[in-house]
Amino acid sequence: MTDLNSRLLAAHVADDKAALVSLYRQAAAAANDQNAAGFYLTHAYVFALELDHPDAPALRAELIAQGRETVL
């Protein structure tokens, strides 16, 4: 995950929010425990909301499925 961490840091420095959505989603998928996965997925969702990114509803659905978000 070192390469992924480097890409995440570079995307933060560049303020590339679209890349951050994708990279945090990748980090969630690669995480070894549920808390880390939830942390990364939450970050992906927050950046997606900021951009009105088309993946925002799917990210929210994943968070709901993990019990980290509630249905309104």
N, C-alpha and C positions, 0 to 999 in steps of 0.2 A: 504494500500500500504506500510505499515511499514515493513512487512516481505520482500516484494520485494525490498525496499530500502536497507535493511540489506544484502540481497543476492547480490545486485548490488555492494555495498561497498566491500563485501568479494571477489567478482570476480575481482574488481579492484586491491585489495591488492594482490591477487594471480596471477594477470596478466593473467587471464583465459579469453582470447578474445572470444573463442567459446561460453562460458557461457554468456559473455556480449552481444553477438548478440541476443541470445534468451531472456535474461532478459530485454534488452532495447526494444525489440519487444513486450514483455509482458507489459512493462510500457506504451508503446504507445497505446496499446489496452485498458489499464485501465485508461488512462488519461481522465480528465473531460473537457478539452478544446482542441481545434484544435492546438493551439500554443504549448502546452505541448506535445501533441501527435507527432507533427512534430519534436520537439526537440529530443524526445526519438527515433523516427524512424530514424532520421539523424544519431544519435550515433550508432544505430544498423547497419546502412548501412556502416558507416566508419569502424567499426570493421570488418564487413563482407568483405570489400574490402581488408583490411590488411591481412586477412586470405585466400583470394580467396575462400570464403565460398560459398557453392552452393545456399544459399538464397539471395546473393547479387543482382541478376537480379530482383527477386520478390520485394525486398526492394526498389530498384530503381523505379520499376513500381508503387509501392505505393506512393512514393514521387512525381512522375510525376502526378499521379492521384490527389494528394492534391495540385498541383501547386507549389511545393517546389523544383522541379527539372525540367529541360527542356529536350526535345528530341533533340538528336544531329543531 
